[in-house]
Amino acid sequence: MSSWTPDQPLIRIRDVHKAFGALVVLGGISLDVKKGEVVCIIGPSGSGKSTLLRCINALVPIDRGSIEVEGQEVNTPSLDKLALRRKVGMVFQQYNLFPHRTALQNIMMAPIHVLKRDRTEVEAHARKLMRKVRLEGKEDAYPGQLSGGQQQRIAIARSLAMNPDVMLFDEVTAALDPETVKDVLITIRELAEEHMTCVIVTHEMGFAREVADEIYFTDGGVLVEHAPPKEFFTNPRDERTRQFLNQIL
Amino acid sequence: MGARLERPRVHAVKFARQTDLPVLLPFRPGGGAPHAAWKLNAWHGALLAAALTLSVGVAQAQAGPGAPSIIATIIKWTPLLAQGFALNIAMSFLAMAIGTALGFPLGLGQVSLHAPVRSVSWLVTQIFRNAPWLVLLFYCMLLIPFEIRVGGSIVPLPGWLKSTIGLSLPVMANVSELVRGAVRSIPFGQWEASEALAFTRTQTLSMIILPQCIRRMTPPWMNLYAILTVATPLASIVGVSEAMTLTGDILSSEGRSELLVPLYLYLLLAFFLYCYPIARATVMLERRLQVH
């Protein structure tokens, strides 16, 4: 641990196994995410994509294997969860904004109470993030007054407010109306262009093809294949990948 | 966008009316809840007032010659009854405060991560929630001493205080269930998002989960208060001089059997006038919270 340098993988996943009772969700997954890289994970529903993301920031403990984030092992009882989650931001399918707080307060809460940073400083940063996700003017709106796409962009800003080194996106557009999906994808693409390290679980193939540096295809809890997007979509090697792409493209 | 969503729904309803085939109708939250008809409303008050007027008339007709009129008798005793009623209200306030103060941590105990804490809290809640209120009242009256020694001085524990403690026990258990239910009703995603933002469990509870629970808990909590208030006359059975006891005392001192019905209806009306605004406020709050 701690001999990590930025040229090594930011996330290093080795032979990760996870089962819920008799149901094996992850059956030996290994992958690396380099700093500044955008990785998209695609695959049929129930193939363990969301679980894998949750394992990376220790929301779900793994049964066997190793996950390292910046050289820090996640699968250990001595894990400093606070330190890990400061480095790893996560955005959920259902946004999960805090409905009793305004958009701005949602963004400010964690930096103030978890990082114990100065309130005025945090507020200035939060307002900047509101502009970044193009929701200036909605600072005092409650989540219930915002559309799904707007809520999701606030959720992205809330996560960015912790200054994470890597962002995990868990099917962030799956619950949205088609017309608001675009705004969210634009926001994520902007992050990718700023070289934020991103791990994106998505069903938006066009988007994956556009932003990803590497695409991983999972099925039945294992990684079937991975390749840069162009190669992945034009020349998939595995039969299962071909079937999946045929179904959805 | 709203209009576009609205149209198919209108079609669906129209279609449903035209056909005798089984049709899945759009879901309306709260619509047609069977208990809604049984909530306290202004008609109940009007009925009570009418019954009181009628009973006063009947009693007046039954009154012997030369006896003071029923209305004059009721007015004469009203200050004393009001004193008794004030004790009922004081007991309800205190029992609610004690019950809430004890029930809140007990409810949190029911959602604790530690299994022993969870099961003990659950057991305590179940015992006091399912025990008859009167039994708890008797236990408190008989088991709590009539005075306690604190340091050098003796603190008396009057009957009304002991029965207030007795009434606060079922309130505690019910508040505990309210807290447990409210915490459980918050979507799991709220916990997950808080955890991902590195909030501790205590921070998550105090800043994210409980503030949302309070909103949800307020209407049933007010309802519980109304139930508690109408339960305070139970204390008359263990000899506390509250409105119910005093009504009995007044009747025996007057010795006029025709007073019985009007006087108890009078007391009933007092309870209605106190509880009705609470019931209305509860319904209004429920409606307002349903929007979110």
Interface residues (C-beta under 8 A of the other chain):
Chain A: N57 L59 K81 L82 R85 R86 V88 G89 M90 F92 Q94 N96 L97 F98 P99 H100 M109 A110 H113 V114 G144 A155 R158 S159 M162 D177 E179
Chain B: M1 P187 G189 Q190 E192 A193 E195 A196 L197 A198 F199 T200 Q203 M207 I208 P211 Q212 R215 H292
